[in-house]
Amino acid sequence: MKIIIAEKPDQGRTLASPFQVKKREGYLEIEPNRIFPKGAYVTWAIGHLTQLCPPETYQSSWKKWTLDTLPIIPERFQYEIAKSKFKQFHLVKKLLKSPEVTEIIHAGDAGREGELIIRNIISLSGVNKPIKRLWISSLTKKAIETGFENLLDGAKTKNLYFEAYTRACADWLVGMNASRAYSLLLKKHGINDVFSAGRVQTPTLALIVKREHEIEQFRSEPFWEVIAQFHIDGKRYEGKWEKDGESRLNQQELAQKIAAFCKDKRAEVIELKKERKVFQPPLLFNLSSLQATANKAYKYSPKKTLDLAQSLYQKGIISYPRSDSTYVTQGEADTFPDILKKLAMFSEYEKFFPTPHSSLSSNKRFVNEEKVSDHYAIIPTEQVKNPDKLSSDERNIYDLIVRRLIAAHYDPAIFDYTTVQTQVDGRANFISKGKQQIQEGYRKVIFQKDEDKDIILPPLVEGESGIVEEVTVKEGKTQPPKRYTEGQLITLMKTAGKYLENDELEKVLKKTEGLGTEATRAGIITMLQDRKYIDVKKNQVYATDKGKVLMKAIGDKILASPEMTAKWEQRLAEIGEGKASPAVFMEQTKKLTAKIISDAIETSNDWTFEEFDTSSIQRKNGKKSTGKPVGQCPKCGGQVVDKNTFYGCGNYAKTKCDFTLSKKILGKTISQVNAKKLLEGGKTDVIKGFKKGEKTFQAALEYKKDENKINFVFENG
């Protein structure tokens, strides 16, 4: 008899669904059939049943957080059973040890994490029975039956287990040590909170904080542009003044002079360029591109998209969602005509049929066996579902995947881009740009929102002339960089190689898909939120003061660098391919861990965090900042104390002294340090991050005692 171990209960039930089963407590029993002549047990983990042991398991002295114990490096890593999942583990263990069970079918998700979850359970159960591996990319009845008929030998995927196990242990080493080091060192600076740090989360946070810094440092500048309306041979169009490729002028007076010069002057078309661009249908989805597209279209968080895709996968109507590939095999391409035939039956999609191309079999843009890794692209399965039968959120994700497949069977979209150069009075040059759709192609299926409407220029000819009918000066302001959306952050994590200067490392990151994996990126963003390093408001990602404090402390050290992740991912991928040694990798990780700690200790004496609201970071059970004196009351000579939402005189209860200072000014919390400087010296240092409307600026604060008023003091006086 065989035992099938799935990763989750619903997955176990789906794997058993093609067969007659009897329900048992915590497992199912498949009755004898063609594939399992003696029947089989189907049981499951509940995600990770096991976890790496905490430091105190190895040494009791490691339980207390002290710098003296760092780095914490166990001689041999150990796993333990998660307390909340103890019951299920013992049930699985009992089934594994059953004398009638002669073979184990590992049916975890077909990837390295799934490999780790199930093999850890088998290992901690202490059984040594033959292992076969179920490796499938969809949960349709046909895929399940075919998978069970073509099981892999367990040895074939064991290197993936070594990769996942090594990754988990190495991440534990870096995360456990770096988190303790920075938490303890920041506590010495009066910031009493837990600062989690890690191999992927920290460089991701660094990218967000860097963008936040760029926004805070940005200084908006006014500019002026000259716009002319031309009337040439009965044809009217608009142009923008340009010189040496630049249309913006930083002096209003100069813009007005150009406008005055051009008014009612002769205009001639001196150059006309037309460029035709062909846009191929977009590639099929992998998880990152699906998450980015769903975020842009529906503002779904990456985690929500993954959860919805997982639900559709469990229903058997899309393929494995954690795929990193945008290609399919020839075998999958051969199923597309049947899938499209079924989709054409639904009113939602019937208008797209028949498609210009009935097959993708010979199209290398989509069908390339060599570029399919563990899984092919995310596609609808042959178990086509009427989208009207799904929840609205599931429908949206299913619709994106379906339309992406239909679009692949369409022609390219073709546009003509026209650039016209018009010269006024032989001196001033104006540029006009137009765009015209020549062939709709795949855009019939996938509606693309253009940033601006297509400008169709009249049919002009070089040498034609006319007059400047009207000319205006338009004022604008330079805009700061935009904050990332969650979808853009997923893409940024995937392409983090562009931030590397070393060309070879950039290639490594391109190959290994950047920071994190398809399966983990959404979780990293959620983790950064849970740990209060970032806020997501209206789909915009903001770095909090806690996140900024940690990244200022880490600085440009290796822990914040994509370079470390690039090298790390390269070695781990080689372990998964059987080309590198886990033991050698762990020795290197131990050295890296020691380096991270020494970097932190070495730089900690120079840390300053006056520009941040460190009082908002304190742990709830840590030192309370409320009630702490910050300076002398200018009104009665008593002590001004932190009253949580404002600073106020501590003598109020006795003398009714009503002196107060605002704690938040234009969106910026005034720290205790700066409040003290205001009261003692009358002026703070320059504070960054004040916001007025869309504008962000920096200034010092000055307290005028005689007016009892706080003023802004700008650097230029």
N, C-alpha and C positions, 0 to 999 in steps of 0.2 A: 504494500500500500504506500501511496505517496502523500506527502504533506506540502501544501502550497501556502507560502507565507507572503501576504500582500502588505503594502505600506500603511493602508488605512482601511477601516471597516467597509466604507462604501465601495472602495476599489475591490476588496475581497468579494463582496456580494456581486459586483459586476463580472468579475472573472468566473464566478460560479454560475452566472445566469444562463449560459447555453446548455446547462445540464440539469437533470433531476436532482434536487437536493433535499436533505433533512436539516432543519434548523436545530442547532445545539447552543449551549451557553458559551458565547465567545468564539464560536466557530461554526462552520457548515460542513456537512458530510455529503460529498458527491456520491451518488449511487453508481454502481458499475456501468460502464458504457464503452463505446468503441475506443475512445482515447484513453480512458482509465479503466481497464478491464477489472481491476480489483477495487475500484472506487478510489476516493481521495478525501483528505481533510483540507478545508480551506480556512485558514486563520489569518490574523493580521496584527501588525503593530498599530500603535495610535500615534503616527509620526515617530519621533525619537523616543523609544522606550528606555534607551540608555543615554548616559551623559558622562562626560569626563569628570573624574572625581575632583572635589575642591582641594585647595592647597593643604588644609589641615589633615586630610587623609594620609598624606605622605609624612608630614612632620607637624606635631601639635603646635610648635613655635611659629608656624607659618599662618596660623589663624589670625593673629594680631597684625595689623598693618603697621609696619615700621620700615624705615629705609635700610636699617641694618640687615634685614633678612633678604634684601633684593640683590641679585636676581633669584627668584624662586624657580629652580630647575629640577623637576623630579628625575630620578634615574630611569624609571620606566613608567610610562603613563598607564593609568588604569581607568576603566569604565565602571560605572555603577548603574543600578536600576533607578530611574526616576520614581520617587515615592508615590506620586499620584497614579503611576502606571504599573505598580507592583503586581496587582492582581492579574492583569492581562499577560504580563511576562511569565508568571508562573503557569498560567494556562497553556501558553505556547510551549514552554519548556516541557511540561507534562506530555503534550502531544508529540514533541520531538523525540522524547525518550521512550515513547510507546514502542514495544517490541514489534508490532505489526507495521510500523513505519520503517521502510527500508531506503527511501530516497527523499531528498528535500528539493522542492522546486522554489527557487528564489524568485519571487514575483514583485519585488520592489520596483519603483519607478526606474525606467531604463536610463540611468545616469549615475554619476559617482556618489551622490548623496543617498540615492536609493540603495546602492551597493553597500554603503556603510551601515545604514540602518538595519538591514536584514542580517548582514554578516555579524554585526555586533551581538545581535540576539542569539544567533547560532553559537557564537563563541562563548558567551556567558552562560549558555545552557549546558556547556560541556559535552556536547554530542559531536561525534565524528562520523557522519554518514555521507554518502555520495551527494554532491550538489549539482543540480542542473539550473540553468538560468533562462527564465522567460524574458524575451527581449522584443517588445512590440511598441509601435508608435501610435496605435489607436485602440479604442476599447469597443470596437464593433464586434458582433458575434463572429463574423468571418475572421477578423484579425486575431481574436482570442483563440479560436479553434486552430488556426494556422500556426500561431505561436506555440501552443502546447504540442502540436505535431512536429515542430522543428526546434526543440529546446537546444540551447547552447550548453556545451560542457562548462561547468562552473569555473574551471581554471582559466577559461578564455577571458573572463571579465575581472579576475582577481586583482590585476594591476590597478583597476579603477578604485578598488577598495583600498589598496595601499596609498593611492593618491589622496583619496578623501580622508583617510585616517591620518596621514602625514599633515595634510592641510589643517585638520581639526586640532592636532597637537601643537602645531607651529602657531596657529592663531591663538590658542590658549596661552602659550608662552609669551607672545608679544602683548596680547591684550591684558593678561593678568598682571604682568610686570609694569607695563607702561601706565596702566590705569592707576595702580597703587603709587607709582613714583610721582606722577603729576598731581594726583589727589593730595598726597602728603606734602609735596613741595608748595603747592598753592595754598594749603592750609597755613603754612608758615607766613604767607602773605595776607592772612586774615580772611581767606576765601574757603569756607568750610562746606565742601560738597564733594560728591563722588564725580570724578572726571574720567569717564570711560574713553579709552583710546584703542585703536585697532588698525590692522594692516589695510583694510579697505575703507572703513568708515572715516578714518582721519584724513587721508588724501582727498576723499570726497568732500568732507567738510572744508578742507583747505580751498577747494575750488569755489565753494559758496561764499566763504569769508573774503576771498580775493575779489569776487565780484562786488560784494557789499562795500569793500574798501574803495574800489574804483568809483562806485556811485557816490560815496561820502566825499571823496576827493575831487569829484567833478565840479567844475565851475562853469555855469551856464553863461554863454556869451551871445550878445545880439549879433545878427547879421542881416544883410539886405540883399535882395535879388531884383534884377530888372527884367520885367516881363513885357514883351511886345506883341501886339496883335497886327498881323500882316494881311494886306489885301493885295493879292497878286493875280492878275488876269481873271478877276471874278471869283477867285478862291480865297477863303479866309482860313487862317490857322494861327497858332500861338507859338512863340519861341522864348527861350530864356537866354539872357546874355551870358557869355562864357569866354574866359581867357585862360589859355594854358590848362584846360581841363577843369578850371575852377569857376563856379558860378556865384559863390558867396563873397560878398564884400563886407569888410569890417568897419567901413565908414559910410554913414548915411549920406553925407554930403557928396561923396564920390558917386554913389549910386544915383543920386538925384541929378548930378551933372551928366552922367551917361544917358539918363532918361531924357533930359532936356535936349541933349545933343541929337538924340534919335528921333525926336518928335517930328512927324510929317516928312521925314527924309525918304529918299529912294532906297528900296530894298531889293536885293537880288539873290536868287537861289544859286549859290556857288558850288555846292556839293550835295549829292544825294546818294546815300548808301542803303542798299537793301540786303539783309542777311536772313536766310531761311534756316530755322532751327527745327530739328526733329527730336521729339521727346518720346522715348520708348515707354511702354506700359511699366508701371512700377513693379519691382521684384515682389515675390510672394513674401508673406510675413514670417519673421522670426519673432521671438517674444519682445525684444527691445523695440523693434519697429512697430509692433502692434500696440505696445504701451504708449509710445510717443504719439502715434496716430490717434488713439482713443483719448489721450489727454488733450490733444489739440481740438478734436471734434466734440468731445463731450465733457471735458474737464475731469475725467476720471483719474484718480490717483493710480500710479503704477501697481500698487497692491490690489486695488479694486479690480483693475483689468485682469491681473493674474488670477484672482479668485473667480472672476466670471468665466475666464477661459478654462480654468480647472473644472468648473461646474459643467461647462459644455463638453469637455473631454470625458468627464464621468458619465455624461448622458450618451456618449458614443457618437457625437455628431461633429466633432472636430478632432484633428490629430493632436499628438502630444504637445502641450503648450509651451514647455520650457526649452524648446528647440532654439539652437543658435544658427540654424541654417536657413537660407532663403531659396534653396533648390530642392528638387524632388528627383527620385530615381525614375528610370524608364518604366518600371513596373507601376509606379504611382501615376505617371502621366497617362498610362494606358487606361486608367479608371476614369479619367476626367470626362470623356464623352458621355458616359453613363450618368455621372454626377450632374453634368450640365443639363442633360435631358430631364432629370428629375426636378432641377431648380426651375426650368422653363415652365413647369406646371403651376408655379405660384404667381399670382397677380403682381406681386412685388417686383418680379424679375422678368416676366414674359416679354416686356418691351425690348429687352436686350438680345433677344434671340430671333433668328439664328445669328450666331456670332460670325464675324468675318473669317475666322480660322476655326476649323472643327477639331484640330488636334495640336498639341504642343510637342509631340514626340521628337521632332527634329529641331526644336528651338532650344539652343544651348543657354539662352538667357535664363531659362527656367528649369531645364532638365540637364543635370550634370552630376552623374554618379560620384565623380571624384570630389565634388564639393559638398556632398552630404556627409555630415559627421555622424554622431550617434543617432540623430533623428533628421528627417526631412522637414521642410517648411510647414508652417501651420496652415492646414487646408480643411475644407469641409469633407467629411467622410461620405461613403456611399449611403449611410443611413441619414439621408437628407431630411431636414426637419422644416416644417412650415414655420417661418419666423413668427407668425401670429400666435403660435402656441407657446411661445417663450415669454418670460418676464421682459419688461421694457429694457432693462439693462442688459440682460442676456441677448436679447434681440439685436441691440446696437452692436455688440461685439461680433455676434454671428454674421450680421449684415456686412460689417467691415471685411471679414474673412471671405465671405461669399463673393462680394463685389471685386475683391482683389483677384480672385481666381477667374471670374468672368472677364475682367479687364485684360488679363494675360492673353486672352484669345482674341483681342482686338488689335487694330493697327495703331501705329504711333500717332500722337497728336503733332500737327505741324503748324508753325507760326512764322509769319514774316515780320521781321523787325526793321523798321525804317528810321534812318537818322538823316535829318535835313539840316544843312548849315546855310543860314541866311545872313548875308552881309549888308549892313546899313551904311550908306554913304561911303562905301569902300573901306571902312575902318572897324566898325563894331560888329562882332560876330555873335549870332544867336543860334542856339541848337534846339531843334524840335524832334521829339521821339514818338513814334507810333508803333502799334502792334496790331496785327491782323491774323485772326485764326483762319488757316487755309484748310486744315483737315481736323475735324473734331476727334476722331480716333477713340482711344480708351476713355477720354473725358466724358463721353456719353454715359459711362458706367460709374466713374468716380468723379464727382463734381469737385473741382478745384476752386477754392475761393481765392481770387486774385486780390493782391494788396490794393491795386487801383484799377479802375475800369479801363478797358482797352481804348486807347486813343487812336482813332482812324484819321490819318492825314489825307488831305485831298491829293489827287494825282498830279504831283508837281514834276517839273522838268528843269534840269540844270540850265542856267542862263535866263530863265524867266525873271521878270522884274515887276515891281509894283511899289507900294508905299507902306510906311508904318502908319497904320490907322489909329493906333492908340498905344501908349506906353505907360506902365505903372511901376512903382517901387513897392516891393512886398517885404515886410519885416518878419524875421523869424528868430528863434533862439536855438542854440545848440542843445541837444538833449543828452542826458546821462545814459550810460549803458543800461539796458533793461535787466531786471532780475530774471533769473531762470524760472521757467515753469517746471513742474515735476517731469513732464514729458521731455523737455530739453535737458533736464538733469540726467535722465536715463541715457539719452544719446551722448551727453558729455562724458558720462562714466564709461560708455562703450568705446568712445574715441579719445580717451584721455591721452593717447600717445602723442597728440599734436602739441602737448605741453612739454614734451621732452626735446631736448636739444640734440641728444645723441641719436643719429640716424638709425643705428642698429637697434637701439632700444625701442625706437618708434615702430620699427618693423615687428618687434616682439609683441608690443601691445596690440598692434593691428592683427596679428595672428591670434593672440590669446584673448582678444575682445575686451581690452581695457581693464577698468577697475571692476572687480567682482565678476560674476557670471550671469547668464540670462536668468537663472533661478534665484539669485541672491540680491540683485540690484534693488528691487522693490523693497525688500526687507531692510536693506541698509538705509534707505531714505526714511522708512518708518522708524527704524532704530534711532536715527538722528533726531527725529521729532520726539520720540518717547523720552530721550535723554535731555530734552530741552536745549539742544544745540541749534535747532532751526524751527521756524514757524512757517506754516503754509497758509497764506491768506489770499483768497480769490485766485487760487492756482499760482500764486507768486511765492517763491522760496526766499525767506528772509533768514539771515544769520542772527541769532540772539546774542546778548552780551556774554552769556556763558560760552557759546561757541567761539566768539571772538577772543575771550580770555584764554581759552585752551590753545587756540591757534597762535596767539601772540607768544604764549609760553613756549610752544614747540618751535615756532619760527620756521627757518628753512632747513631744519634737521631732517634726517632720512625718514623719520616716521611719517612726515607729511608729503613725501615725495612719490609720485607715480613711478619713478625709477625703481624704487624698492619693489613695488607691486609687479612691475614688468619682469624683473629678474626672478622673482618669486613664482609668478605664473608660468614662466618658461620651464623652470625646474620641475614644478608640479605636473605640468603637461608631459614632461619627459618621464616622470615616474609612472604616470598613467599609461604611457606607451611601452613601459618596461625598459626604458633607455637610461634611467638615472636611479641612484641609490637613495632610498628614504633615510637611511642612517647618516649618510654624508650630508643630506639636506638638513637634518635635525641638528647636526653639529654646527653647521653654518648659522642656523637660526638661533642657537644658544649664544653664539658670538655677537650676532646682531642685537639680541635682547640686552646683553651687557652694555653694548654701545649706546642703545637708546637710553638706558638708565644713566650712564655716565654723562651723556649729552645734557640730559635734564638737570642733573645735579650741578654740572659745570656752569650752566647759563642761569640758574635760578636766582642767584644773588643780584643779577642785573634786571630782573623783571620789574616792570611798573605797570599798573593797571588803572591809573587815575582817570583815564578817559571813559572808563566803563562803570556802569552801575553795579558794583560788586555786591552791594547789600541785597540785591534782588536774587542773587545766586545762592545765598546761604541755605543749607539744608534745614528743613522744618524742625528737626530735632537737634540742630546744631546751635551755635551761638546766635542769640537773637540780637538783631541790630536795633529793634524798637526800644526806645528808652535810653539809648546811648547818647551821652553828651557830645555835641559837635562844636561848641564854642560859647562865647559870652554873649548874653542878650544885650544889644545896644540900647535897649529901652530902660531896663531896670538893673542890669548888671548880674542877673541870675544866669543859669545855664540853659542854652537852647538844646533841646533833645530831639531825637528822631521819633516822630509820632506816626510812623508807618506811611501815611499818605502825604504828610507835610512835616516841616520842621517848626517846632513851636517852643515858647518859653516854658520851662519846667516849673515856674512859679505861678502858673495860671490858677491852680487850685487854691493857692494861699492869697495871692495879691490881685488876681484877675488880670495880670499882665497879658495883653493879647498879641504880643509880637509873634509873627509867623513868617516863614519863608516857603514859597512854593517848592514842592519836590519835583514837579514835572513842568518843564517849560518847552513849548512847541514840540511836544512829543518826546523830549529827551529828559530822562530821569537825572536829577542832580545828585551826585554821590555825596556821601558823608565827607569825603576828603575835600571836595569842592565847596561844600557848605561851610566847612571849617575855614577854608581860605577866604571865602566871602566875608565871614564874620571877623576874622583876625586881621586880614590884609586888605580887605575891601575889593579884591579882584581874584578871579580864578585864572587858571591856565586856559589856553584855547581848548574849547570843547567841540568835538565833531558830532555831526548827526542831527542838528536842529532841522525841523521840517516846517515849511510854510507853503501850503498847497502842494504843488509838484516839486518845489524847489528844496534842495537840501543844502545847508550851509554850516560853516564853523565860525565860532566867535568866542571871545572870553566874556564872562559876566562881571559886571561891576556893581557894587552895592553903594548907593548914595544914602548915607545915614540921615542927612538933614531932610531928604525928601522921602525917606523910607521906601526907596524904589530901586529896582534892579534894571540895569541897562545893558544892551549888547555893546561890546567893544570889538570892532573889526580890525584885522591886521593892518589894513592900509590907513587906519586912524579915522 
